[in-house]
């Protein structure tokens, strides 16, 4: 293959033109390639033809090589196919030969006549066969540190003029800058690949967690159902004993039966809460909304509660007329009953107040058929003068099986399911349950739901 010769002298205008051409060719290689090695290959191919080199090689430190002083060929220009295996196996040590010296000394190394240097005798046969007589090695740097070299081989034996050296320095600088950009892009691509792998792994773990959560819900639902069946029978026989249908009971026997019934009823409440919460999580508790009176729902919730403890006054603050709300009445009564029971439990003396009011909030979501017309919320407030809750604990009390701390659980009893279930039901109805409290100053629990469209 006929090769152009390296021009050994040139006018300033010609040199400037060649420098522009070299910079353009290297920039084009950078824009065309998508990997650092591809940048080197394209740059070598374009610049070799521009400067008249017969052959060229790019040497870089072998990644993963335990010896950082060895460099291998990562790109070659115009070498015959017969040399492919030789080039792939060739290693250059830093400081050895023109290429190794260019890396070690971080400078351009010129060889005017390969055959005049006995240290390069190993190259003489290849040089004769291929027809090159001189070479120039340029260091390739990354962040100022040499990472390899690019070596051009020329057919002529001649010393470079200052213009040629200026051009080669430009090539070395451009290749180093391009190498740095290419490696940055390569690092970014590897980081993106790792992120994609991590995202796939996280997504798989998320699906595993969701499946585990679903299976846990199914398990709890099945266990709760199976526990409720025999417990119903136990409570049924307890009722028969207490009513004397199997014969009169002595006082001690009646007291024992009463304790069995009390404990069984509490356990049934726990099982029902657990089952309802599990069904809510699994989407098996659909809302059945209808037009209701918020005041009537409040009175219904109060009527389901046992009498308040001594020294506790229950107050109500209701509007003079009905307050209409389109919601599921059973679920609202259950939420209010949980909030009131909670207030009774944590208020030894003082007052518990249940109030109903409406709040204008502007258009908001809710059930689709009323979404645009609804412009207010119905708010139930359960306010007590009990022990209160610290600010850092006010969200944790809505977690399942969570009260403020273990000591409060032991002192006041309960499993911590009531508030979790209440908030879940409220959010299913398009609203929420919130709390405002301070230790020693009582608590204010609020149930807010979208109001109904007025006729």
C-alpha positions as CSV (number, residue, x, y, z in Angstrom):
1,X,0.0,0.0,0.0
2,X,1.5,3.4,-1.0
3,X,1.9,5.7,1.9
4,X,2.3,9.5,1.9
5,X,5.6,10.8,3.3
6,X,5.9,12.9,6.4
7,X,6.6,16.5,5.2
8,X,9.8,17.5,6.9
9,X,9.4,21.2,6.4
10,X,6.5,23.5,5.9
11,X,5.6,27.2,5.8
12,X,3.9,28.7,8.9
13,X,0.6,28.7,6.9
14,X,0.9,25.1,6.0
15,X,1.8,24.1,9.6
16,X,-1.1,26.0,11.0
17,X,-3.4,24.3,8.5
18,X,-2.0,20.8,9.4
19,X,-2.4,21.6,13.1
20,X,-6.1,22.5,12.5
21,X,-6.5,19.4,10.5
22,X,-5.0,17.2,13.2
23,X,-7.2,18.8,15.9
24,X,-10.2,18.3,13.7
25,X,-9.5,14.7,13.0
26,X,-8.9,13.9,16.7
27,X,-12.1,15.7,17.6
28,X,-14.0,13.8,14.9
29,X,-12.6,10.5,16.3
30,X,-13.9,11.5,19.8
31,X,-17.3,12.4,18.5
32,X,-17.6,9.2,16.4
33,X,-16.4,6.7,18.9
34,X,-18.2,5.5,22.0
35,X,-15.3,3.8,23.9
36,X,-11.8,5.0,24.8
37,X,-10.1,2.3,22.7
38,X,-12.3,3.2,19.7
39,X,-11.2,6.8,20.2
40,X,-7.6,5.8,20.0
41,X,-8.2,3.6,17.0
42,X,-10.0,6.3,15.0
43,X,-7.5,9.0,16.0
44,X,-4.6,6.9,15.1
45,X,-6.0,6.1,11.7
46,X,-6.9,9.7,10.9
47,X,-3.7,11.3,12.3
48,X,-1.3,8.8,10.8
49,X,-2.6,9.6,7.3
50,X,-2.4,13.3,8.0
51,X,1.3,13.3,9.2
52,X,2.4,10.7,6.6
53,X,3.2,7.8,9.0
54,X,3.4,4.4,7.5
55,X,2.3,2.6,10.7
56,X,1.1,3.4,14.2
57,X,0.4,1.8,17.5
58,X,-1.3,3.0,20.7
59,X,0.1,1.4,23.9
60,X,-1.8,1.6,27.2
61,X,-1.4,0.0,30.6
62,X,-3.1,-3.3,30.6
63,X,-6.1,-3.1,33.0
64,X,-5.9,-5.7,35.8
65,X,-2.2,-6.4,35.0
66,X,-0.4,-6.9,38.3
67,X,2.6,-5.2,36.8
68,X,1.7,-1.5,36.2
69,X,4.9,-0.9,34.3
70,X,3.8,-3.0,31.3
71,X,1.9,-1.6,28.3
72,X,0.0,-3.4,25.6
73,X,-1.2,-2.5,22.1
74,X,-4.8,-1.4,22.2
75,X,-5.0,0.1,18.6
76,X,-2.9,-0.3,15.5
77,X,-2.8,1.3,12.1
78,X,-1.9,-0.3,8.8
79,X,-0.1,-3.3,10.2
80,X,-0.5,-6.5,8.1
81,X,-2.8,-9.1,9.3
82,X,0.1,-11.5,9.8
83,X,1.3,-9.3,12.7
84,X,-2.0,-9.4,14.6
85,X,-1.0,-12.1,17.0
86,X,2.4,-10.5,17.5
87,X,0.9,-7.2,18.3
88,X,-1.7,-8.7,20.7
89,X,1.1,-10.5,22.6
90,X,3.6,-7.6,22.6
91,X,4.2,-5.8,25.9
92,X,6.4,-2.7,26.4
93,X,7.9,-1.9,29.7
94,X,8.1,1.6,31.0
95,X,11.6,3.0,30.3
96,X,12.5,0.4,27.7
97,X,12.7,1.4,24.1
98,X,11.4,4.7,22.5
99,X,7.8,3.9,23.6
100,X,8.7,3.0,27.1
101,X,10.9,6.1,27.5
102,X,8.1,8.3,26.2
103,X,5.9,7.0,29.1
104,X,8.6,7.0,31.7
105,X,9.9,10.5,30.9
106,X,6.6,12.0,29.7
107,X,8.0,13.5,26.6
108,X,8.3,13.0,22.8
109,X,11.0,10.5,21.9
110,X,12.4,10.6,18.4
111,X,14.4,7.8,16.6
112,X,15.9,9.2,13.5
113,X,17.3,5.9,12.2
114,X,16.2,2.6,13.7
115,X,19.0,0.7,12.0
116,X,21.6,3.0,13.6
117,X,20.6,2.1,17.1
118,X,21.9,-1.3,18.3
119,X,19.4,-1.2,21.2
120,X,16.6,-1.6,18.6
121,X,18.1,-4.6,16.9
122,X,15.0,-6.7,17.7
123,X,13.0,-4.3,15.4
124,X,15.4,-4.5,12.4
125,X,13.8,-7.5,10.8
126,X,10.3,-6.2,11.1
127,X,11.4,-2.7,10.0
128,X,13.0,-4.2,6.8
129,X,10.0,-6.3,6.1
130,X,7.5,-3.5,6.6
131,X,9.7,-0.8,5.2
132,X,10.0,1.8,8.0
133,X,13.1,3.5,9.2
134,X,12.2,6.1,11.9
135,X,9.7,6.6,14.7
136,X,8.2,9.1,17.0
137,X,6.7,8.2,20.4
138,X,4.3,10.6,22.1
139,X,3.1,10.1,25.7
140,X,-0.7,9.9,26.3
141,X,-1.6,11.3,29.7
142,X,-4.7,11.2,31.9
143,X,-5.1,14.0,34.4
144,X,-1.4,14.9,33.9
145,X,-0.1,11.3,34.4
146,X,1.2,9.2,31.5
147,X,-1.0,6.2,30.9
148,X,0.6,5.0,27.7
149,X,2.1,6.3,24.4
150,X,1.3,6.5,20.7
151,X,4.1,5.6,18.3
152,X,4.2,6.6,14.6
153,X,6.6,4.7,12.2
154,X,7.9,6.5,9.1
155,X,9.6,5.2,6.0
156,X,12.2,8.1,5.8
157,X,15.3,8.5,7.9
158,X,15.4,12.2,8.9
159,X,15.4,14.5,11.9
160,X,12.2,16.3,12.6
161,X,12.1,20.1,12.1
162,X,10.6,22.4,14.7
163,X,7.4,22.7,12.8
164,X,7.0,18.9,12.8
165,X,7.7,18.8,16.5
166,X,5.1,21.5,17.2
167,X,2.5,19.5,15.2
168,X,3.3,16.3,17.1
169,X,3.1,18.2,20.5
170,X,-0.3,19.3,19.4
171,X,-1.3,15.8,18.5
172,X,0.0,14.5,21.9
173,X,-1.9,17.2,23.8
174,X,-5.1,16.7,21.8
175,X,-4.9,12.9,22.2
176,X,-4.4,13.3,26.0
177,X,-7.3,15.7,26.3
178,X,-9.4,13.4,24.2
179,X,-8.3,10.4,26.3
180,X,-9.4,12.1,29.5
181,X,-12.8,12.9,28.0
182,X,-13.2,9.4,26.7
183,X,-12.3,7.9,30.0
184,X,-14.7,10.2,31.8
185,X,-17.5,9.1,29.4
186,X,-16.4,5.4,29.9
187,X,-16.5,5.9,33.7
188,X,-20.0,7.5,33.4
189,X,-21.2,4.6,31.2
190,X,-19.9,2.1,33.7
191,X,-21.5,4.0,36.5
192,X,-24.8,4.1,34.6
193,X,-24.5,0.4,33.9
194,X,-24.0,-0.3,37.7
195,X,-27.0,1.9,38.5
196,X,-29.1,0.0,36.0
197,X,-28.0,-3.3,37.6
198,X,-28.8,-1.9,41.0
199,X,-32.2,-0.7,39.9
200,X,-33.0,-4.1,38.5
201,X,-31.8,-5.6,41.8
202,X,-33.8,-3.1,43.9
203,X,-36.9,-3.7,41.8
204,X,-36.5,-7.5,42.3
205,X,-36.1,-7.0,46.0
206,X,-39.2,-4.6,46.0
207,X,-41.3,-7.3,44.3
208,X,-40.0,-9.9,46.7
209,X,-40.9,-7.6,49.6
210,X,-44.3,-7.0,48.2
211,X,-44.8,-10.7,47.7
212,X,-43.6,-11.4,51.3
213,X,-46.0,-8.7,52.5
214,X,-48.9,-10.2,50.6
215,X,-48.1,-13.7,51.9
216,X,-47.8,-12.3,55.4
217,X,-51.2,-10.7,55.0
218,X,-52.7,-13.9,53.7
219,X,-51.2,-15.8,56.6
220,X,-52.5,-13.4,59.2
221,X,-56.0,-13.4,57.6
222,X,-56.1,-17.2,57.5
223,X,-54.8,-17.5,61.1
224,X,-57.2,-14.8,62.4
225,X,-60.1,-16.6,60.7
226,X,-59.1,-20.0,62.1
227,X,-58.7,-18.5,65.6
228,X,-62.0,-16.7,65.6
229,X,-64.0,-19.9,64.8
230,X,-63.0,-21.8,68.0
231,X,-63.1,-18.7,70.1
232,X,-66.6,-18.0,69.0
233,X,-67.5,-21.5,70.4
234,X,-65.7,-20.7,73.7
235,X,-67.6,-17.5,74.1
236,X,-70.8,-19.2,73.2
237,X,-70.4,-21.9,75.9
238,X,-69.3,-19.2,78.4
239,X,-72.6,-17.4,77.7
240,X,-74.5,-20.6,78.4
241,X,-72.7,-21.1,81.7
242,X,-73.2,-17.5,82.7
243,X,-76.9,-17.6,82.0
244,X,-77.2,-20.8,84.1
245,X,-78.5,-22.9,81.2
246,X,-76.3,-25.8,82.3
247,X,-77.2,-25.3,86.0
248,X,-76.7,-22.7,88.6
249,X,-73.1,-21.6,89.3
250,X,-71.5,-20.9,92.6
251,X,-70.2,-17.4,93.2
252,X,-66.6,-18.5,92.6
253,X,-67.6,-20.4,89.4
254,X,-69.5,-17.3,88.1
255,X,-66.5,-15.1,88.8
256,X,-64.3,-17.5,86.9
257,X,-66.7,-17.6,83.9
258,X,-66.9,-13.8,83.9
259,X,-63.1,-13.7,83.7
260,X,-63.1,-16.2,80.8
261,X,-65.7,-14.2,79.0
262,X,-63.8,-10.9,79.5
263,X,-60.6,-12.3,78.3
264,X,-62.3,-14.1,75.4
265,X,-64.1,-10.9,74.4
266,X,-60.8,-9.0,74.4
267,X,-59.1,-11.7,72.4
268,X,-62.0,-11.6,69.9
269,X,-61.6,-7.9,69.6
270,X,-57.9,-8.3,68.9
271,X,-58.6,-11.0,66.3
272,X,-61.2,-8.9,64.6
273,X,-58.9,-5.8,64.5
274,X,-56.1,-7.9,63.1
275,X,-58.3,-9.5,60.5
276,X,-59.9,-6.2,59.5
277,X,-56.4,-4.6,59.2
278,X,-55.2,-7.4,57.1
279,X,-58.2,-7.3,54.8
280,X,-57.7,-3.5,54.5
281,X,-54.0,-4.0,53.5
282,X,-55.1,-6.6,50.9
283,X,-57.8,-4.4,49.5
284,X,-60.6,-6.6,50.7
285,X,-62.5,-4.0,52.7
286,X,-64.3,-1.9,50.0
287,X,-66.1,1.2,51.1
288,X,-69.9,1.3,50.7
289,X,-70.7,5.0,50.8
290,X,-74.2,6.4,51.4
291,X,-75.7,9.7,52.5
292,X,-75.2,10.0,56.3
293,X,-75.6,12.5,59.1
294,X,-72.2,13.1,60.8
295,X,-74.0,13.9,64.1
296,X,-75.9,10.7,64.0
297,X,-72.8,8.7,63.3
298,X,-71.2,10.4,66.4
299,X,-74.1,9.4,68.6
300,X,-73.9,5.8,67.3
301,X,-70.2,5.6,68.1
302,X,-70.8,6.8,71.6
303,X,-73.6,4.3,72.2
304,X,-71.3,1.4,71.4
305,X,-68.8,2.3,74.1
306,X,-69.0,1.1,77.7
307,X,-69.6,3.7,80.4
308,X,-66.5,6.0,80.8
309,X,-64.3,5.5,83.9
310,X,-65.0,7.4,87.1
311,X,-63.9,11.0,87.2
312,X,-64.1,11.3,83.4
313,X,-66.7,13.6,81.8
314,X,-67.7,13.0,78.2
315,X,-68.8,16.2,76.4
316,X,-70.3,16.6,72.9
317,X,-70.3,19.7,70.7
318,X,-72.7,19.2,67.8
319,X,-74.3,21.6,65.3
320,X,-78.0,22.3,65.8
321,X,-78.9,20.4,62.6
322,X,-77.7,17.5,60.6
323,X,-74.3,17.6,58.9
324,X,-74.5,15.5,55.7
325,X,-71.6,13.4,54.5
326,X,-71.4,10.9,51.8
327,X,-69.3,8.0,53.3
328,X,-69.4,4.5,54.6
329,X,-71.3,4.8,58.0
330,X,-70.0,1.5,59.5
331,X,-66.4,2.4,58.9
332,X,-66.8,6.0,60.3
333,X,-68.5,4.6,63.4
334,X,-65.6,2.2,63.9
335,X,-63.0,4.9,63.5
336,X,-64.8,7.2,66.0
337,X,-65.2,4.3,68.4
338,X,-61.4,3.6,68.3
339,X,-60.6,7.3,68.8
340,X,-63.0,7.6,71.8
341,X,-61.8,4.3,73.4
342,X,-58.2,5.6,73.0
343,X,-59.1,8.8,74.7
344,X,-60.9,7.0,77.6
345,X,-57.9,4.7,78.1
346,X,-55.3,7.4,78.4
347,X,-57.4,10.0,80.4
348,X,-57.7,9.0,84.0
349,X,-59.5,12.2,85.1
350,X,-60.7,15.2,83.2
351,X,-62.8,15.4,80.0
352,X,-63.1,13.8,76.6
353,X,-64.9,16.0,74.1
354,X,-66.4,14.9,70.8
355,X,-67.3,17.6,68.3
356,X,-68.5,17.8,64.8
357,X,-67.9,20.7,62.4
358,X,-67.4,21.5,58.7
359,X,-64.3,23.2,57.2
360,X,-64.2,24.9,53.8
361,X,-61.3,23.7,51.9
362,X,-62.1,24.4,48.2
363,X,-62.5,21.7,45.5
364,X,-60.8,18.3,46.4
365,X,-60.9,14.7,45.5
366,X,-63.1,12.0,46.9
367,X,-65.8,9.8,45.4
368,X,-65.9,10.5,41.7
369,X,-69.5,11.5,41.4
370,X,-69.1,14.3,43.9
371,X,-65.5,15.4,43.2
372,X,-66.1,18.7,41.5
373,X,-69.0,19.9,43.6
374,X,-67.5,19.1,47.0
375,X,-65.9,22.2,48.6
376,X,-65.7,21.3,52.3
377,X,-64.8,18.6,54.8
378,X,-66.6,17.2,57.7
379,X,-64.4,17.0,60.7
380,X,-64.8,15.0,63.9
381,X,-62.5,16.0,66.8
382,X,-61.9,13.8,69.8
383,X,-60.1,15.9,72.4
384,X,-58.9,14.7,75.8
385,X,-57.1,16.0,78.8
386,X,-55.0,12.8,79.2
387,X,-51.2,12.1,79.3
388,X,-50.5,13.5,75.8
389,X,-47.9,12.4,73.2
390,X,-44.5,13.8,72.5
391,X,-44.0,15.3,69.0
392,X,-41.5,12.7,67.9
393,X,-43.9,9.9,68.8
394,X,-47.0,11.4,67.1
395,X,-46.5,9.5,63.8
396,X,-45.2,6.3,65.3
397,X,-48.5,5.7,67.2
398,X,-50.1,5.0,63.8
399,X,-47.8,2.1,63.1
400,X,-49.2,-1.4,63.6
401,X,-48.6,-2.9,67.1
402,X,-47.1,0.4,68.3
403,X,-47.8,2.6,71.3
404,X,-45.6,5.4,72.6
405,X,-43.3,2.9,74.3
406,X,-43.2,-0.5,76.0
407,X,-44.0,0.9,79.5
408,X,-47.1,2.7,78.2
409,X,-48.2,-0.6,76.6
410,X,-47.8,-2.5,79.9
411,X,-49.5,0.2,82.0
412,X,-52.5,1.0,79.7
413,X,-52.8,-2.3,77.8
414,X,-53.7,-2.7,74.1
415,X,-52.0,-3.9,71.0
416,X,-51.6,-0.7,69.0
417,X,-53.8,-1.8,66.2
418,X,-56.7,0.6,66.7
419,X,-55.0,3.8,65.4
420,X,-53.4,2.0,62.5
421,X,-56.7,0.6,61.5
422,X,-58.5,3.9,62.0
423,X,-56.0,5.8,59.7
424,X,-56.2,3.1,57.1
425,X,-60.0,3.2,57.0
426,X,-60.1,7.0,56.9
427,X,-57.7,7.1,54.0
428,X,-59.7,4.6,52.1
429,X,-62.7,6.9,52.5
430,X,-60.7,9.8,51.0
431,X,-59.7,11.5,54.3
432,X,-57.2,11.0,57.1
433,X,-56.7,10.8,60.9
434,X,-54.2,13.2,62.4
435,X,-53.1,14.1,65.9
436,X,-52.0,17.2,67.8
437,X,-50.7,16.7,71.3
438,X,-48.1,17.6,73.9
439,X,-47.1,15.6,77.0
440,X,-49.2,16.4,80.0
441,X,-51.6,18.6,78.0
442,X,-53.8,16.0,76.4
443,X,-54.4,15.1,72.7
444,X,-56.6,16.2,69.8
445,X,-57.4,13.4,67.3
446,X,-59.1,14.6,64.1
447,X,-61.0,12.6,61.5
448,X,-61.5,14.6,58.3
449,X,-63.6,13.3,55.4
450,X,-64.9,14.9,52.2
451,X,-68.3,16.4,52.8
452,X,-71.4,15.6,50.7
453,X,-72.7,17.7,47.8
454,X,-75.6,19.8,49.0
455,X,-79.0,19.3,47.3
